[in-house]
Amino acid sequence: MTFTFDDITEASSKLQGKAIITPLIESSLLNEIAGARVFVKAETLQKSGSFKFRGATNRMLYLSPEERQRGVVAFSSGNHALAVSLAALELDTHAVVLMPNDAPRVKIEGARGNGAEVVLYDRSKVDREAICAQLCSDRGLTLIPPYDDYHVMAGAGTSALEAFRQLPPDSEVDAIFVNCSGGGLTAGWATVANHLLPTASVFAVEPEAFDDTCRSLRKGNRVANAEFSGSICDALLVRSPGELTFEVLKERGVVGVGVSDAQILNAMQFAFRTLKLVVEPSGAAALAAVLNKKAVTAKGSDILLIVSGGNVDPMVFAQCL
């Protein structure tokens, strides 16, 4: 199977009435700082608090009646767990979610609040995918991957399709910034961009010390991070890009850029004070890249970015303020 723009339009049809159409926001202050007109897709306002609800729901809509009866399992640092747990609740199936024990409490309790069975693990010692494989074998559960799945990627890409439809007629977008972990969201956005605006550059934004996608794109093959913790961006910390997602990113000509934790905290504060949005660290990376002019864009062109999640731990949010 290949991944195409048609997969995203199909997902968009399936998600009608299930996912929220989130707003596209513009700020005169952000435009002044960036030296360009900037459009912000506010997926912090999506169900479950992030874009992840789109991909999880789209994937689960393909479950057979027997699979839905047995239930699903997912591994996640938080947002995918929240999305799968809520999608399972709405689609009347049971979810087991495997989460690192250092995940934000707001995400752990949120998944439990949605009725999911939460299994905690030590991300520095345990292979989460092996645990999930065992759960699938023992209990007949169906794995809902966080990013390395075409249906998940297509669901994530519907946020880009929406954003392009919301752009004003006189917009001239030249650069698109997307928060990147395993690459599912970036793959979806890059696929939409390549189809609707092939001249635009797509930037995958990661924490500077965990830039596996950036380094992989430079080398032409997947490389891994040396560490799996050490950034406030819990949702962006993965071992390496996904196998399926990385091929899409390469084919679509995506470029990787990095931002620091300090820049991300400043972006969170800016989003709260100026855009009136509560954004978690991982959801603010793309905004941080634009605020700090991490990539050269054509003069006079417009910028499109996503703030992808708002499930922030209260103590971290207090730190950003």
Secondary structure, 3 states (H helix, E strand, C coil): CCCCHHHHHHHHHHCCCCCCCCCEECCHHHHHHHCCEEEEEEHHHCHHHECHHHHHHHHHCCCCHHHHHHCEEEECCCHHHHHHHHHHHHCCCCEEEEEECCCCHHHHHHHHHCCCEEEEECCCCCCHHHHHHHHHHHHCCEECCCCCCHHHHHHHHHHHHHHHHHCCCCCCEEEEEEECCCCHHHHHHHHHHHHHCCCCEEEEEEEHHHCHHHHHHHHCCCCCCCCCCCCCCHHHCCCCCCHHHHHHHHHHCCEEEEECHHHHHHHHHHHHHHHCCCCCHHHHHHHHHHHCCCCCCCCCCEEEEEECECCCCHHHHHHHC
